[in-house]
């Protein structure tokens, strides 16, 4: 990605904060210019409208998430390693939460982002399948035909829609707690595949959640 000017970088950071905190539908280019104390024309000189800024922010998100997904999970059987890995993915999503809280509308309005987002979904599913495969190879999980790919796809959907779900449900707490609860909900979907160890794993998982948000 080409280097940006300080002004462009400031526009992106300001816009990201506004969209995350106020909601994407509530912010216009004029609002962004006003917060930055510059004229709308000056903003337009750098970015030709809010959707162009959103596309640039998505490029940043894509780059950051790709780096996270490329990192290996060195100890796939360790609950803490799994928790941290999933937490970091959720944290990246939360850092760009405006996009996920208005996902359909943004993709309809900026169709060029559709194929890019679809590729990210594929990478996310592949990352989950690698994690599950590591646990299967180590003898901790067992799957019948197609169960592993189905579970990895279900986990992908869970990560993409957890934040709007949490908002609709009115789940209480700061972003850290919402993310921890999202990780817990993700790992509980894996629990049944631990076989005879499912109940001890479920109890350990609940204890770990209580430690994180206590």
MILUM-504073 format. One record per residue: z, y, x of N, C-alpha, C in turn; residue in one letter. Coordinates in pm, whole numbers. Example, Ala and Ser with C-alpha at 12.3 -4.5 7.8 and 13.67 -1.06 7.14 Angstrom:
! MILUM-504073
+--------+---------+--------+--------+----------+---------+--------+---------+--------+------+
:   n.up : n.north : n.east :  ca.up : ca.north : ca.east :   c.up : c.north : c.east : resn :
+--------+---------+--------+--------+----------+---------+--------+---------+--------+------+
:    780 :    -569 :   1319 :    780 :     -450 :    1230 :    780 :    -330 :   1320 :    A :
:    708 :    -225 :   1285 :    714 :     -106 :    1367 :    787 :       3 :   1290 :    S :
+--------+---------+--------+--------+----------+---------+--------+---------+--------+------+
END
This chain:
! MILUM-504073
+--------+---------+--------+--------+----------+---------+--------+---------+--------+------+
:   n.up : n.north : n.east :  ca.up : ca.north : ca.east :   c.up : c.north : c.east : resn :
+--------+---------+--------+--------+----------+---------+--------+---------+--------+------+
:      0 :    -119 :     84 :      0 :        0 :       0 :      0 :     124 :     88 :    X :
:    -87 :     220 :     55 :    -99 :      341 :     135 :     29 :     423 :    126 :    X :
:     58 :     493 :    236 :    178 :      577 :     239 :    165 :     690 :    138 :    X :
:    276 :     724 :     76 :    278 :      831 :     -23 :    340 :     956 :     37 :    X :
:    303 :    1069 :    -22 :    366 :     1194 :      17 :    509 :    1197 :    -37 :    X :
:    592 :    1283 :     19 :    730 :     1296 :     -29 :    733 :    1339 :   -176 :    X :
:    639 :    1424 :   -214 :    634 :     1470 :    -353 :    603 :    1355 :   -447 :    X :
:    504 :    1274 :   -411 :    469 :     1159 :    -495 :    587 :    1062 :   -506 :    X :
:    654 :    1040 :   -395 :    768 :      949 :    -396 :    879 :    1003 :   -486 :    X :
:    901 :    1133 :   -480 :   1004 :     1195 :    -565 :    966 :    1186 :   -712 :    X :
:    838 :    1205 :   -742 :    792 :     1191 :    -881 :    818 :    1050 :   -932 :    X :
:    787 :     951 :   -850 :    806 :      812 :    -891 :    953 :     781 :   -914 :    X :
:   1041 :     823 :   -822 :   1184 :      795 :    -836 :   1242 :     867 :   -958 :    X :
:   1199 :     992 :   -977 :   1248 :     1068 :   -1093 :   1203 :    1004 :  -1223 :    X :
:   1076 :     966 :  -1228 :   1022 :      904 :   -1349 :   1090 :     771 :  -1378 :    X :
:   1111 :     691 :  -1276 :   1176 :      561 :   -1295 :   1314 :     579 :  -1356 :    X :
:   1391 :     673 :  -1305 :   1525 :      698 :   -1358 :   1518 :     744 :  -1503 :    X :
:   1425 :     834 :  -1534 :   1412 :      884 :   -1670 :   1371 :     773 :  -1767 :    X :
:   1271 :     694 :  -1729 :   1224 :      588 :   -1817 :   1331 :     483 :  -1840 :    X :
:   1406 :     449 :  -1735 :   1512 :      349 :   -1748 :   1626 :     399 :  -1836 :    X :
:   1664 :     526 :  -1817 :   1783 :      578 :   -1883 :   1756 :     633 :  -2024 :    X :
:   1637 :     686 :  -2045 :   1606 :      750 :   -2173 :   1512 :     667 :  -2260 :    X :
:   1446 :     568 :  -2201 :   1349 :      489 :   -2276 :   1209 :     541 :  -2257 :    X :
:   1116 :     451 :  -2234 :    979 :      490 :   -2201 :    914 :     573 :  -2311 :    X :
:    939 :     541 :  -2437 :    874 :      612 :   -2547 :    926 :     754 :  -2564 :    X :
:   1042 :     783 :  -2505 :   1104 :      914 :   -2524 :   1070 :    1014 :  -2414 :    X :
:    995 :     971 :  -2314 :    967 :     1057 :   -2200 :    818 :    1088 :  -2191 :    X :
:    787 :    1216 :  -2171 :    649 :     1259 :   -2153 :    632 :    1316 :  -2012 :    X :
:    508 :    1344 :  -1977 :    481 :     1407 :   -1848 :    549 :    1543 :  -1838 :    X :
:    554 :    1615 :  -1950 :    620 :     1746 :   -1952 :    769 :    1731 :  -1920 :    X :
:    832 :    1626 :  -1974 :    974 :     1601 :   -1945 :    995 :    1575 :  -1796 :    X :
:    906 :    1496 :  -1739 :    918 :     1464 :   -1596 :    907 :    1591 :  -1513 :    X :
:    808 :    1675 :  -1545 :    789 :     1800 :   -1472 :    910 :    1891 :  -1487 :    X :
:    966 :    1896 :  -1608 :   1082 :     1982 :   -1633 :   1203 :    1939 :  -1550 :    X :
:   1228 :    1809 :  -1545 :   1341 :     1759 :   -1467 :   1322 :    1788 :  -1319 :    X :
:   1198 :    1781 :  -1272 :   1169 :     1807 :   -1132 :   1157 :    1956 :  -1102 :    X :
:   1160 :    2038 :  -1208 :   1145 :     2184 :   -1194 :   1012 :    2221 :  -1129 :    X :
:    907 :    2153 :  -1176 :    771 :     2188 :   -1134 :    686 :    2207 :  -1259 :    X :
:    570 :    2265 :  -1245 :    484 :     2285 :   -1361 :    414 :    2155 :  -1397 :    X :
:    378 :    2136 :  -1526 :    300 :     2018 :   -1564 :    170 :    2008 :  -1484 :    X :
:    111 :    2123 :  -1453 :    -11 :     2122 :   -1373 :     11 :    2066 :  -1234 :    X :
:    125 :    2100 :  -1176 :    158 :     2048 :   -1042 :    176 :    1897 :  -1048 :    X :
:    244 :    1849 :  -1153 :    261 :     1704 :   -1171 :    125 :    1637 :  -1187 :    X :
:     39 :    1698 :  -1267 :    -94 :     1642 :   -1294 :   -179 :    1637 :  -1168 :    X :
:   -155 :    1728 :  -1077 :   -229 :     1729 :    -949 :   -202 :    1599 :   -872 :    X :
:    -79 :    1551 :   -882 :    -41 :     1429 :    -808 :    -68 :    1302 :   -888 :    X :
:    -38 :    1306 :  -1018 :    -59 :     1190 :   -1105 :   -116 :    1238 :  -1238 :    X :
:   -230 :    1181 :  -1276 :   -301 :     1227 :   -1396 :   -242 :    1167 :  -1523 :    X :
:   -113 :    1190 :  -1545 :    -50 :     1143 :   -1667 :     57 :    1037 :  -1643 :    X :
:    141 :    1016 :  -1745 :    253 :      922 :   -1734 :    207 :     779 :  -1710 :    X :
:    100 :     737 :  -1773 :     54 :      599 :   -1758 :     12 :     568 :  -1615 :    X :
:    -42 :     667 :  -1545 :    -78 :      648 :   -1405 :     48 :     626 :  -1322 :    X :
:    152 :     700 :  -1355 :    280 :      683 :   -1284 :    337 :     545 :  -1312 :    X :
:    331 :     502 :  -1438 :    382 :      369 :   -1474 :    307 :     260 :  -1398 :    X :
:    176 :     274 :  -1386 :     96 :      176 :   -1312 :    140 :     171 :  -1165 :    X :
:    172 :     287 :  -1110 :    218 :      292 :    -971 :    357 :     229 :   -958 :    X :
:    442 :     254 :  -1055 :    576 :      193 :   -1053 :    566 :      41 :  -1067 :    X :
:    472 :      -5 :  -1149 :    454 :     -149 :   -1162 :    411 :    -210 :  -1028 :    X :
:    327 :    -139 :   -954 :    284 :     -188 :    -823 :    405 :    -204 :   -730 :    X :
:    499 :    -110 :   -738 :    622 :     -122 :    -658 :    703 :    -243 :   -702 :    X :
:    717 :    -261 :   -833 :    791 :     -375 :    -885 :    726 :    -507 :   -841 :    X :
:    595 :    -513 :   -852 :    522 :     -634 :    -814 :    546 :    -667 :   -667 :    X :
:    539 :    -566 :   -582 :    558 :     -588 :    -439 :    700 :    -639 :   -410 :    X :
:    800 :    -578 :   -473 :    939 :     -617 :    -449 :    966 :    -758 :   -502 :    X :
:    915 :    -788 :   -621 :    941 :     -920 :    -679 :    871 :   -1030 :   -600 :    X :
:    752 :   -1004 :   -552 :    682 :    -1102 :    -470 :    763 :   -1138 :   -346 :    X :
:    825 :   -1037 :   -286 :    907 :    -1063 :    -167 :   1027 :   -1150 :   -201 :    X :
:   1090 :   -1124 :   -315 :   1206 :    -1203 :    -357 :   1164 :   -1348 :   -385 :    X :
:   1055 :   -1365 :   -457 :   1011 :    -1500 :    -495 :    964 :   -1581 :   -375 :    X :
:    922 :   -1512 :   -270 :    875 :    -1582 :    -150 :    991 :   -1635 :    -66 :    X :
:   1111 :   -1582 :    -90 :   1228 :    -1625 :     -12 :   1270 :   -1765 :    -55 :    X :
:   1289 :   -1856 :     41 :   1329 :    -1992 :       4 :   1476 :   -1999 :    -35 :    X :
:   1510 :   -2095 :   -121 :   1650 :    -2126 :    -151 :   1691 :   -2236 :    -55 :    X :
:   1772 :   -2201 :     45 :   1801 :    -2296 :     153 :   1890 :   -2411 :    108 :    X :
:   1976 :   -2387 :     11 :   2066 :    -2491 :     -38 :   2052 :   -2502 :   -190 :    X :
:   1947 :   -2564 :   -237 :   1921 :    -2566 :    -382 :   2030 :   -2634 :   -464 :    X :
:   2109 :   -2721 :   -401 :   2212 :    -2789 :    -479 :   2341 :   -2708 :   -490 :    X :
:   2350 :   -2597 :   -416 :   2471 :    -2516 :    -418 :   2466 :   -2416 :   -534 :    X :
:   2566 :   -2421 :   -621 :   2569 :    -2333 :    -738 :   2564 :   -2186 :   -696 :    X :
:   2639 :   -2151 :   -594 :   2644 :    -2010 :    -552 :   2508 :   -1961 :   -504 :    X :
:   2435 :   -2047 :   -429 :   2301 :    -2008 :    -381 :   2205 :   -1987 :   -498 :    X :
:   2209 :   -2079 :   -594 :   2124 :    -2065 :    -712 :   2157 :   -1938 :   -788 :    X :
:   2287 :   -1912 :   -803 :   2333 :    -1795 :    -877 :   2282 :   -1667 :   -811 :    X :
:   2299 :   -1657 :   -680 :   2258 :    -1536 :    -608 :   2106 :   -1518 :   -616 :    X :
:   2032 :   -1625 :   -601 :   1885 :    -1617 :    -605 :   1839 :   -1565 :   -742 :    X :
:   1893 :   -1622 :   -849 :   1855 :    -1580 :    -983 :   1904 :   -1438 :  -1012 :    X :
:   2022 :   -1405 :   -959 :   2076 :    -1271 :    -979 :   1983 :   -1166 :   -917 :    X :
:   1932 :   -1193 :   -799 :   1845 :    -1097 :    -731 :   1716 :   -1077 :   -811 :    X :
:   1663 :   -1186 :   -867 :   1542 :    -1173 :    -951 :   1573 :   -1084 :  -1072 :    X :
:   1686 :   -1112 :  -1138 :   1725 :    -1031 :   -1253 :   1747 :    -885 :  -1214 :    X :
:   1803 :    -864 :  -1095 :   1829 :     -729 :   -1050 :   1700 :    -650 :  -1032 :    X :
:   1597 :    -717 :   -980 :   1467 :     -651 :    -966 :   1412 :    -613 :  -1104 :    X :
:   1424 :    -703 :  -1199 :   1378 :     -675 :   -1334 :   1457 :    -558 :  -1394 :    X :
:   1587 :    -558 :  -1372 :   1670 :     -451 :   -1426 :   1637 :    -315 :  -1363 :    X :
:   1598 :    -316 :  -1237 :   1562 :     -191 :   -1169 :   1439 :    -125 :  -1232 :    X :
:   1357 :    -206 :  -1300 :   1237 :     -155 :   -1368 :   1244 :    -192 :  -1516 :    X :
:   1364 :    -182 :  -1574 :   1388 :     -235 :   -1709 :   1307 :    -164 :  -1816 :    X :
:   1269 :     -40 :  -1794 :   1190 :       31 :   -1897 :   1066 :     -49 :  -1934 :    X :
:   1007 :    -115 :  -1834 :    884 :     -190 :   -1856 :    909 :    -307 :  -1950 :    X :
:   1019 :    -377 :  -1932 :   1049 :     -497 :   -2011 :   1103 :    -462 :  -2148 :    X :
:   1165 :    -345 :  -2161 :   1218 :     -304 :   -2290 :   1109 :    -251 :  -2383 :    X :
:    990 :    -228 :  -2329 :    878 :     -184 :   -2413 :    749 :    -254 :  -2366 :    X :
:    764 :    -382 :  -2335 :    660 :     -458 :   -2266 :    527 :    -461 :  -2340 :    X :
:    528 :    -503 :  -2465 :    403 :     -519 :   -2540 :    328 :    -388 :  -2553 :    X :
:    399 :    -281 :  -2588 :    335 :     -151 :   -2607 :    273 :     -99 :  -2477 :    X :
:    343 :    -117 :  -2366 :    290 :      -69 :   -2238 :    166 :    -147 :  -2198 :    X :
:    168 :    -279 :  -2215 :     53 :     -361 :   -2177 :    -67 :    -333 :  -2269 :    X :
:    -40 :    -301 :  -2394 :   -149 :     -264 :   -2486 :   -210 :    -130 :  -2445 :    X :
:   -125 :     -39 :  -2400 :   -171 :       96 :   -2367 :   -237 :     102 :  -2228 :    X :
:   -191 :      13 :  -2137 :   -246 :       11 :   -2000 :   -297 :    -131 :  -1975 :    X :
:   -411 :    -169 :  -2032 :   -457 :     -308 :   -2025 :   -482 :    -359 :  -1883 :    X :
:   -503 :    -269 :  -1787 :   -526 :     -313 :   -1649 :   -403 :    -383 :  -1592 :    X :
:   -286 :    -358 :  -1650 :   -163 :     -423 :   -1601 :   -151 :    -566 :  -1652 :    X :
:   -223 :    -601 :  -1757 :   -212 :     -734 :   -1816 :   -236 :    -848 :  -1718 :    X :
:   -351 :    -851 :  -1650 :   -377 :     -960 :   -1555 :   -277 :    -961 :  -1439 :    X :
:   -235 :    -843 :  -1394 :   -137 :     -836 :   -1285 :     -4 :    -894 :  -1328 :    X :
:     37 :    -862 :  -1451 :    163 :     -914 :   -1502 :    153 :   -1066 :  -1522 :    X :
:     39 :   -1112 :  -1568 :     19 :    -1256 :   -1587 :     31 :   -1331 :  -1454 :    X :
:    -20 :   -1271 :  -1346 :     -8 :    -1335 :   -1213 :    138 :   -1342 :  -1170 :    X :
:    214 :   -1236 :  -1200 :    356 :    -1237 :   -1166 :    431 :   -1345 :  -1244 :    X :
:    395 :   -1362 :  -1372 :    456 :    -1468 :   -1452 :    431 :   -1604 :  -1389 :    X :
:    310 :   -1624 :  -1342 :    275 :    -1751 :   -1279 :    358 :   -1772 :  -1152 :    X :
:    374 :   -1668 :  -1071 :    455 :    -1679 :    -949 :    601 :   -1707 :   -982 :    X :
:    651 :   -1644 :  -1089 :    789 :    -1666 :   -1129 :    809 :   -1810 :  -1174 :    X :
:    716 :   -1861 :  -1252 :    727 :    -2000 :   -1296 :    720 :   -2096 :  -1178 :    X :
:    632 :   -2069 :  -1084 :    622 :    -2154 :    -964 :    752 :   -2154 :   -885 :    X :
:    817 :   -2037 :   -876 :    943 :    -2028 :    -804 :   1051 :   -2112 :   -871 :    X :
:   1056 :   -2107 :  -1004 :   1154 :    -2188 :   -1076 :   1124 :   -2337 :  -1060 :    X :
:    996 :   -2372 :  -1061 :    961 :    -2513 :   -1046 :    998 :   -2564 :   -907 :    X :
:    984 :   -2478 :   -805 :   1026 :    -2517 :    -670 :   1177 :   -2540 :   -665 :    X :
:   1251 :   -2453 :   -731 :   1397 :    -2467 :    -734 :   1436 :   -2598 :   -802 :    X :
:   1375 :   -2626 :   -916 :   1405 :    -2750 :    -988 :   1362 :   -2872 :   -909 :    X :
:   1249 :   -2862 :   -839 :   1201 :    -2974 :    -759 :   1297 :   -3004 :   -645 :    X :
:   1353 :   -2899 :   -585 :   1450 :    -2920 :    -478 :   1573 :   -2993 :   -528 :    X :
:   1620 :   -2957 :   -646 :   1735 :    -3025 :    -704 :   1701 :   -3168 :   -746 :    X :
:   1578 :   -3189 :   -788 :   1534 :    -3324 :    -825 :   1523 :   -3412 :   -701 :    X :
:   1464 :   -3360 :   -596 :   1447 :    -3437 :    -472 :   1581 :   -3476 :   -412 :    X :
:   1680 :   -3387 :   -425 :   1813 :    -3416 :    -371 :   1892 :   -3512 :   -459 :    X :
:   1835 :   -3549 :   -573 :   1900 :    -3645 :    -661 :   1998 :   -3585 :   -759 :    X :
:   2000 :   -3452 :   -770 :   2094 :    -3387 :    -859 :   2041 :   -3372 :  -1002 :    X :
:   1911 :   -3358 :  -1016 :   1850 :    -3344 :   -1148 :   1753 :   -3458 :  -1174 :    X :
:   1733 :   -3488 :  -1301 :   1631 :    -3587 :   -1336 :   1551 :   -3532 :  -1455 :    X :
:   1421 :   -3558 :  -1452 :   1331 :    -3508 :   -1555 :   1240 :   -3620 :  -1603 :    X :
:   1212 :   -3619 :  -1733 :   1108 :    -3706 :   -1785 :    974 :   -3633 :  -1770 :    X :
:    866 :   -3698 :  -1810 :    732 :    -3642 :   -1793 :    724 :   -3505 :  -1858 :    X :
:    676 :   -3409 :  -1782 :    650 :    -3271 :   -1827 :    775 :   -3186 :  -1848 :    X :
:    896 :   -3246 :  -1841 :   1016 :    -3167 :   -1868 :   1037 :   -3056 :  -1765 :    X :
:   1004 :   -3085 :  -1640 :   1028 :    -2985 :   -1535 :    940 :   -2863 :  -1554 :    X :
:    812 :   -2883 :  -1585 :    722 :    -2770 :   -1603 :    758 :   -2693 :  -1731 :    X :
:    802 :   -2766 :  -1834 :    844 :    -2700 :   -1958 :    968 :   -2615 :  -1934 :    X :
:   1063 :   -2669 :  -1857 :   1185 :    -2594 :   -1829 :   1156 :   -2471 :  -1743 :    X :
:   1068 :   -2485 :  -1645 :   1035 :    -2370 :   -1560 :    967 :   -2261 :  -1642 :    X :
:    885 :   -2300 :  -1739 :    821 :    -2201 :   -1825 :    924 :   -2135 :  -1918 :    X :
:   1019 :   -2214 :  -1964 :   1123 :    -2159 :   -2052 :   1213 :   -2062 :  -1975 :    X :
:   1241 :   -2093 :  -1850 :   1320 :    -2003 :   -1766 :   1244 :   -1872 :  -1741 :    X :
:   1113 :   -1884 :  -1723 :   1032 :    -1763 :   -1703 :   1042 :   -1672 :  -1824 :    X :
:   1027 :   -1729 :  -1943 :   1038 :    -1650 :   -2066 :   1177 :   -1590 :  -2079 :    X :
:   1278 :   -1666 :  -2041 :   1416 :    -1617 :   -2048 :   1434 :   -1492 :  -1962 :    X :
:   1382 :   -1495 :  -1841 :   1398 :    -1381 :   -1751 :   1322 :   -1259 :  -1801 :    X :
:   1205 :   -1279 :  -1857 :   1124 :    -1167 :   -1903 :   1185 :   -1101 :  -2026 :    X :
:   1247 :   -1179 :  -2113 :   1293 :    -1124 :   -2240 :   1445 :   -1112 :  -2251 :    X :
:   1517 :   -1140 :  -2144 :   1663 :    -1133 :   -2153 :   1712 :    -991 :  -2181 :    X :
:   1659 :    -890 :  -2113 :   1708 :     -753 :   -2132 :   1684 :    -701 :  -2274 :    X :
:   1562 :    -717 :  -2330 :   1548 :     -673 :   -2470 :   1633 :    -755 :  -2566 :    X :
:   1652 :    -884 :  -2537 :   1739 :     -967 :   -2620 :   1883 :    -914 :  -2616 :    X :
:   1931 :    -884 :  -2494 :   2067 :     -834 :   -2478 :   2085 :    -701 :  -2551 :    X :
:   1982 :    -618 :  -2546 :   1988 :     -489 :   -2615 :   1993 :    -508 :  -2767 :    X :
:   1908 :    -597 :  -2817 :   1904 :     -622 :   -2962 :   2034 :    -683 :  -3012 :    X :
:   2094 :    -768 :  -2929 :   2220 :     -831 :   -2967 :   2339 :    -738 :  -2950 :    X :
:   2318 :    -625 :  -2883 :   2427 :     -532 :   -2859 :   2530 :    -587 :  -2763 :    X :
:   2485 :    -668 :  -2665 :   2578 :     -724 :   -2568 :   2645 :    -611 :  -2490 :    X :
:   2776 :    -621 :  -2474 :   2853 :     -514 :   -2412 :   2865 :    -536 :  -2261 :    X :
:   2888 :    -425 :  -2192 :   2910 :     -433 :   -2048 :   2804 :    -357 :  -1971 :    X :
:   2832 :    -335 :  -1844 :   2735 :     -265 :   -1759 :   2624 :    -360 :  -1718 :    X :
:   2529 :    -307 :  -1642 :   2413 :     -387 :   -1602 :   2454 :    -512 :  -1526 :    X :
:   2556 :    -500 :  -1441 :   2600 :     -614 :   -1361 :   2646 :    -728 :  -1450 :    X :
:   2724 :    -697 :  -1553 :   2772 :     -801 :   -1644 :   2657 :    -862 :  -1723 :    X :
:   2565 :    -778 :  -1772 :   2449 :     -828 :   -1847 :   2367 :    -923 :  -1762 :    X :
:   2350 :    -888 :  -1633 :   2273 :     -974 :   -1543 :   2346 :   -1106 :  -1520 :    X :
:   2477 :   -1100 :  -1495 :   2553 :    -1223 :   -1474 :   2544 :   -1315 :  -1596 :    X :
:   2552 :   -1256 :  -1715 :   2542 :    -1338 :   -1836 :   2402 :   -1396 :  -1851 :    X :
:   2301 :   -1322 :  -1805 :   2164 :    -1373 :   -1807 :   2146 :   -1490 :  -1711 :    X :
:   2207 :   -1480 :  -1593 :   2202 :    -1590 :   -1497 :   2272 :   -1713 :  -1554 :    X :
:   2389 :   -1691 :  -1613 :   2464 :    -1802 :   -1674 :   2381 :   -1871 :  -1781 :    X :
:   2318 :   -1790 :  -1868 :   2236 :    -1848 :   -1974 :   2119 :   -1927 :  -1917 :    X :
:   2064 :   -1881 :  -1805 :   1953 :    -1952 :   -1741 :   2000 :   -2086 :  -1685 :    X :
:   2112 :   -2084 :  -1614 :   2159 :    -2207 :   -1551 :   2209 :   -2309 :  -1654 :    X :
:   2257 :   -2262 :  -1769 :   2299 :    -2358 :   -1871 :   2181 :   -2436 :  -1927 :    X :
:   2060 :   -2381 :  -1915 :   1942 :    -2454 :   -1960 :   1910 :   -2571 :  -1866 :    X :
:   1961 :   -2562 :  -1743 :   1941 :    -2670 :   -1646 :   2047 :   -2778 :  -1662 :    X :
:   2162 :   -2741 :  -1716 :   2278 :    -2830 :   -1723 :   2248 :   -2970 :  -1778 :    X :
:   2175 :   -2986 :  -1890 :   2154 :    -3122 :   -1944 :   2085 :   -3217 :  -1847 :    X :
:   2012 :   -3164 :  -1750 :   1936 :    -3249 :   -1658 :   2021 :   -3298 :  -1540 :    X :
:   2150 :   -3263 :  -1539 :   2239 :    -3314 :   -1435 :   2291 :   -3453 :  -1469 :    X :
:   2249 :   -3507 :  -1583 :   2287 :    -3644 :   -1619 :   2437 :   -3659 :  -1637 :    X :
:   2497 :   -3758 :  -1566 :   2640 :    -3785 :   -1579 :   2726 :   -3670 :  -1530 :    X :
:   2667 :   -3581 :  -1451 :   2743 :    -3468 :   -1397 :   2732 :   -3343 :  -1483 :    X :
:   2669 :   -3355 :  -1600 :   2645 :    -3238 :   -1684 :   2774 :   -3167 :  -1725 :    X :
:   2874 :   -3244 :  -1770 :   2998 :    -3180 :   -1816 :   3074 :   -3112 :  -1703 :    X :
:   3093 :   -3180 :  -1587 :   3160 :    -3111 :   -1475 :   3082 :   -2988 :  -1428 :    X :
:   2948 :   -2997 :  -1428 :   2867 :    -2883 :   -1386 :   2881 :   -2768 :  -1484 :    X :
:   2884 :   -2797 :  -1614 :   2898 :    -2693 :   -1715 :   3032 :   -2621 :  -1700 :    X :
:   3139 :   -2697 :  -1672 :   3270 :    -2637 :   -1654 :   3274 :   -2549 :  -1528 :    X :
:   3213 :   -2600 :  -1420 :   3207 :    -2524 :   -1296 :   3128 :   -2396 :  -1316 :    X :
:   3020 :   -2406 :  -1390 :   2935 :    -2291 :   -1418 :   3011 :   -2183 :  -1496 :    X :
:   3087 :   -2224 :  -1596 :   3165 :    -2129 :   -1676 :   3272 :   -2063 :  -1591 :    X :
:   3338 :   -2141 :  -1505 :   3440 :    -2085 :   -1416 :   3379 :   -1982 :  -1322 :    X :
:   3258 :   -2012 :  -1272 :   3191 :    -1922 :   -1179 :   3156 :   -1791 :  -1250 :    X :
:   3109 :   -1800 :  -1376 :   3078 :    -1678 :   -1452 :   3205 :   -1594 :  -1469 :    X :
:   3315 :   -1658 :  -1506 :   3440 :    -1584 :   -1528 :   3484 :   -1512 :  -1400 :    X :
:   3461 :   -1575 :  -1286 :   3497 :    -1512 :   -1158 :   3411 :   -1387 :  -1133 :    X :
:   3282 :   -1396 :  -1171 :   3190 :    -1286 :   -1142 :   3216 :   -1163 :  -1230 :    X :
:   3258 :   -1185 :  -1354 :   3273 :    -1072 :   -1446 :   3419 :   -1042 :  -1477 :    X :
:   3509 :   -1119 :  -1413 :   3651 :    -1099 :   -1441 :   3707 :    -972 :  -1379 :    X :
+--------+---------+--------+--------+----------+---------+--------+---------+--------+------+
END
